[in-house]
Amino acid sequence: MLTTLRISGLAVVDAVEVRFGPGLNVLTGETGAGKSILVNALHLVLGGRMTADVLREGADEAVVEALFDLPAAHPVFGRLDAAGLPVRPEPGAASCELLVRRVAARGGRGRAFVNGALCTVSMLETALRGVVDISGQHEHVSLLDPSVHLELLDAFAGLDAISEGGAEPTLLRYRAAHAALAALVREREALAADEGERARRADYLAFQLRELESADPRPGELEALEDERRVLASAEKLREAARAAEALAYGEEGSASERVGQAARALAEASLLDRRLEAPLGLLRSAAVELEEAGRELGRYAETVGGDPERLAAVEDRHELLRALARKHGGTLEGAIARRDQMRGELARLQGGGERLAVVQTEIEQRGREAARLAAALSRARAEAAQAFAEAVRRELAGLAMGRCRLEVALLPPEAGVEVGGKLLGPAGAERAEILIAPNPGEPPRGLGRIASGGELSRLLLAVKRTISRRDPVATYVFDEVDAGIGGAVAEAMGRVLSDVSKGRQVICITHLPQVAAFADRHHRVEKRVAGGRTHTGVELLGEDAERRQEVARMMAGVTVTASALEHAAALMAAARQPAAPAAASERGRRAVPARAAARRVARAG
């Protein structure tokens, strides 16, 4: 769950730290107090856009930090590891803390950190996918986007869950089969491209290959040629240096070797008198031997090093040829060698296109049959799960004063895919899903974006979340004023639904409704104050029932809190503590049965 959110230098916030807990976390306050700034800060943590515009006037930087406590097996750690970020749970640990930090500096670029390691915003956004689900009055993007409706249906049906026997889910096997099929289809299209273009490409590659194979470059050859060219061009200078060094070390009268020998002889007799001189005497004798060997080596070198004009010319020609090839094929000789191997492979594929095309066609037919079999199993399970899902959501909506609403899940052909046996197979199967709704009797069901009002979307979103909550991997839901446009008994029902959802995961809810706030397990009040001519937003945790009762009463009565408002607030809070009706619990138990049954059947079929 999200345990701590710390904000500084952001909009009207100087410095705020909010500690969240399990269950239902409620944030309340006057309109404009800055409640939504907390949600905006969470967006930044999850990879949202952060610019210097968000800085508080006078602040050098804006900082948002979020601390999560996640299960050690959470997929976010695998994604972070794949991105090269050193965030790994301790061996045997049940959970691991994850600290995310976003910084926007005035006049500079923003930075992102995960557990202290610098990362890009795109890495952050990808890695933290599925950690927090944020939904707001104007931000039901996930629900309004039909492309995610099939994911919701599959999650409800458990089609992506491992079966009781440990078998891989049919949905994952289908995706792998479709990916392999699509790759083969792309290869077939490439092979079946214009023969003239393939022939021109083959001629070009053959010409390039002849040039490279004729030169036959070897790894490291360019450096070796450079060394040899340098020696050949400086042969006379090197010979003179070797002769001079030989004479000084060994060859002439008064050489280093002769003088060291004299020193050794001078110490030989003295060492008999004082054994401490034996060590330096040994070093002198060793030096004499080394100098003699060095002199002989220098003599041999001087006799063998020579300036061969023909060899020098050949080396320079070869060196220039290899440099030209390196410039032409990637800038380095190793790049040219790698390019030669790539061209050999490409030319072989082009010349063997006809044979490969037949092989690919056979593989497409085999893969197509497997993908079609798995897609048919998915289609049967989805058709059954769609009815169960729609019925489950309708039951939830009935408790939110939308009992007359008609909801359907339409299964439609995918918009793109691979055709197999006259049927289009997309990456997720042979269909896509779209949730359709008819809020009023007599109206045809239509897409959510075309018909649902803000209040209806809020309730529909909550109903869907509650329906899939057992399968939803997201551990933290954030609702930003999703209770807009409702009140009375519906507001109380929504509060109870939020409380029910929070039993299995953390829920953070920004609300203006006292009926919802009364259900809070942890209640924060957001206040805006003016001090020193500047506006400041603060967040206070209401720890006592009296403080909570005062805030709930304020939400009902306004600025002036009356005794009757306090009494009503106490009644709301007392009612919120009462358990839900037993019938509701039985309904919830029944609604998961069709989904589980569908999942078992598709696993057997797969």
Secondary structure, DSSP 8 states (H G I E B T S, - for coil): -EEEEEEEEETTEEEEEEE--SSEEEEE-STTSSHHHHHHHHHHHTT----GGGB-TT-SEEEEEEEEEEETT-HHHHHHHHTT------TT-SEEEEEEEEEEETTS--EEEETTEEE-HHHHHHHTTTTEEEEETT--HHHH-GGGHHHHHHHHHTTTS--TT----HHHHHHHHHHHHHHHHHHHHHHTS-HHHHHHHHHHHHHHHHHHHHH---TTHHHHHHHHHHHHHTHHHHHHHHHHHHIIIIISTT-HHHHHHHHHHHHHHHHHH-GGGHHHHHHHHHHHHHHHHHHHHHHHHHHH----HHHHHHHHHHHHHHHHHHHHTTSSHHHHHHHHHHHHHHHHHHHTHHHHHHHHHHHHHHHHHHHHHHHHHHHHHHHHHHHHHHHHHHHHHHTTT-TT-EEEEEEE--SS-EEETTEEEBTTBS-EEEEEEESSTTS--EEHHHH--HHHHHHHHHHHHHHHTTT----EEEEESTTTT--HHHHHHHHHHHHHHTTTSEEEEE-S-HHHHTT-SEEEEEEEEEETTEEEEEEEEE-SHHHHHHHHHHHHH-SS--HHHHHHHHHHHHHHHS---HHHHHHHHHHHHHHHHHHHHHHHH-
